[in-house]
C-alpha cells in the first residue's frame, strides 16, 4: 500500500519546504485569522460609495496574491493546488447558495419562476461573497501548509506548539491506517463479488452489514497488534523524527515578513 494524499509534494526542495513546520503553522493559521476577521465589502453602497466597496474587495485580492506568491515559491504545481482547493466549493455552495434569497435587507433584484417569487438582497450577496472567499482562501493556506511539510514533521510541529499529545497521536494513526482500512474494504468487496452473483436488495444490505461488522472486528484486532508491537519497541507516546526541529534566521525572517504583509493588508487597505 502506498499513498500520498496530503503531502504528495512534500519532498520538493524550496525555501518554503525548508522552513520550520512551527513557523509555517503559525504563519498560515495567522493568515486564516486575518482573512476571517476582515469585513466583506458592502454591496448595498456600491452606487453611493463605490470606492469603499472596491477597497473591501481589494483586501481579499491581496490576500490571494500573498498566498499565491507563497505557493509559487514552493514550486508545488498550481494545477494540483487549485484542483484540490476547488473541491470545497460545491460543499460551501450547497450551504450558502440560498443565503441571498433568505437574508433580509435591501432588495437587489427580484426573480419569478412560475408561481415562485424570489428576492435577492444585498446583505445576502455580501454573506455569500464572505463565505466563498474566506473558505477558499483558508483552504489555499492549508494546502500550502500540507503540501510543503512532511506529515510526521507537521505533527511534530503541532506537538511542539502545545497541541495535546493524545490528539496528535489520534491524527497520526488515523492518517496512517485509514488507507489500510480502505484496502481491507476493497479486498472484502472483491471476495464478496467473487463468491456471489446477483441477489436482491435485501441480500445486498445484509452483505454490507456483515462487511461492516467484520471490518470493525479486524480493526480492533489490528489496533491491539499495533499497540503491542509499538510498546515492545519502546514507544513512549512521542513522535520521533530523524532530524529535530530548529528555528533559523530564515524562518524568523519569513514569519515576520509574512505577518507584516498580513497586517498591512488588514489595517492599511
LINQUIKA-V257243 format. One record per residue. N is the residue number from 1. RES is the residue in one small letter. SS is DSSP state (H for helix, E for strand, C for the rest). PHI is phi in whole degrees, -180 to 180 (999 if undefined). Layout:
n = <N/N>
res = <RES/RES>
ss = <SS/SS>
phi = <PHI/PHI>
//
This chain:
n = <1/2/3/4/5/6/7/8/9/10/11/12/13/14/15/16/17/18/19/20/21/22/23/24/25/26/27/28/29/30/31/32/33/34/35/36/37/38/39/40/41/42/43/44/45/46/47/48/49/50/51/52/53/54/55/56/57/58/59/60/61/62/63/64/65/66/67/68/69/70/71/72/73/74/75/76/77/78/79/80/81/82/83/84/85/86/87/88/89/90/91/92/93/94/95/96/97/98/99/100/101/102/103/104/105/106/107/108/109/110/111/112/113/114/115/116/117/118/119/120/121/122/123/124/125/126/127/128/129/130/131/132/133/134/135/136/137/138/139/140/141/142/143/144/145/146/147/148/149/150/151/152/153/154/155/156/157/158/159/160/161/162/163/164/165/166/167/168/169/170/171/172/173/174/175/176/177/178/179/180/181/182/183/184/185/186/187/188/189/190/191/192/193/194/195/196/197/198/199/200/201/202/203/204/205/206/207/208/209/210/211/212/213/214/215/216/217/218/219/220/221/222/223/224/225/226/227/228/229/230/231/232/233/234/235/236/237/238/239/240/241/242/243/244/245/246/247/248/249/250/251/252/253/254/255/256/257/258/259/260/261/262/263/264/265/266/267/268/269>
res = <x/x/x/x/x/x/x/x/x/x/x/x/x/x/x/x/x/x/x/x/x/x/x/x/x/x/x/x/x/x/x/x/x/x/x/x/x/x/x/x/x/x/x/x/x/x/x/x/x/x/x/x/x/x/x/x/x/x/x/x/x/x/x/x/x/x/x/x/x/x/x/x/x/x/x/x/x/x/x/x/x/x/x/x/x/x/x/x/x/x/x/x/x/x/x/x/x/x/x/x/x/x/x/x/x/x/x/x/x/x/x/x/x/x/x/x/x/x/x/x/x/x/x/x/x/x/x/x/x/x/x/x/x/x/x/x/x/x/x/x/x/x/x/x/x/x/x/x/x/x/x/x/x/x/x/x/x/x/x/x/x/x/x/x/x/x/x/x/x/x/x/x/x/x/x/x/x/x/x/x/x/x/x/x/x/x/x/x/x/x/x/x/x/x/x/x/x/x/x/x/x/x/x/x/x/x/x/x/x/x/x/x/x/x/x/x/x/x/x/x/x/x/x/x/x/x/x/x/x/x/x/x/x/x/x/x/x/x/x/x/x/x/x/x/x/x/x/x/x/x/x/x/x/x/x/x/x/x/x/x/x/x/x/x/x/x/x/x/x>
ss = <C/C/C/C/C/C/C/C/C/C/C/C/C/C/C/C/C/C/C/C/H/H/H/H/H/H/H/H/H/H/H/H/H/H/H/H/H/C/C/C/C/C/H/H/H/C/C/C/C/H/H/H/H/H/H/H/H/H/H/H/H/H/H/H/H/H/H/H/H/H/H/H/H/H/C/C/C/H/H/H/H/H/H/H/H/C/H/H/H/H/H/H/H/H/H/H/C/C/H/H/H/H/C/C/C/C/E/E/E/E/E/E/E/C/C/E/E/E/E/E/E/H/H/H/H/H/H/H/H/H/H/H/H/H/H/H/H/H/H/H/H/H/H/H/H/H/H/C/C/C/H/H/H/H/H/H/H/H/H/H/C/C/C/C/H/H/H/H/H/H/H/H/H/H/H/H/H/H/H/H/H/H/H/H/H/H/H/H/H/H/H/H/H/H/H/C/C/C/C/C/H/H/H/H/H/H/H/H/H/H/H/H/H/H/H/H/H/H/H/H/H/H/H/H/H/H/H/H/H/H/H/H/C/C/C/C/C/C/C/C/C/C/C/C/C/C/C/C/H/H/H/H/H/H/H/H/H/H/H/H/H/H/H/H/H/H/H/C/C>
phi = <999/-139/-149/-147/-66/-97/-98/-62/-110/-74/-86/-66/-114/-152/-61/-68/-64/-82/-69/-63/-60/-65/-64/-68/-62/-63/-67/-75/-72/-66/-58/-63/-62/-66/-64/-66/-81/-82/-73/-73/-65/-91/-70/-70/-110/-63/-89/-77/-134/-64/-65/-66/-65/-64/-66/-64/-73/-64/-58/-68/-64/-70/-59/-63/-63/-66/-71/-67/-65/-64/-65/-63/-65/-73/68/-71/-55/-64/-62/-63/-65/-71/-66/-69/-69/-75/-63/-76/-60/-58/-69/-68/-62/-59/-91/-96/-65/-90/-61/-59/-91/-104/-74/-81/150/-67/-78/-95/-174/-125/-136/-124/-126/57/-91/-93/-119/-120/-117/-102/-106/-64/-63/-66/-65/-62/-66/-63/-63/-62/-68/-65/-66/-70/-66/-68/-63/-66/-65/-60/-66/-69/-66/-63/-69/-72/-77/-113/-135/-63/-59/-62/-69/-64/-66/-63/-63/-62/-65/-65/-83/104/-65/-52/-61/-65/-69/-62/-68/-63/-63/-62/-68/-61/-67/-73/-103/-66/-77/-64/-67/-62/-65/-64/-64/-65/-66/-66/-66/-63/-64/-65/-66/-74/-107/-146/-148/75/101/-85/-63/-61/-66/-65/-64/-63/-67/-62/-61/-64/-64/-64/-63/-63/-63/-63/-65/-65/-65/-63/-66/-65/-60/-63/-65/-64/-62/-62/-64/-70/-65/-67/-101/87/-68/-116/94/-106/-84/-113/-123/-65/-114/-73/-84/-139/-89/-107/-63/-60/-63/-66/-63/-63/-64/-64/-65/-63/-68/-65/-62/-61/-64/-62/-64/-73/-99/-85/-69>
//
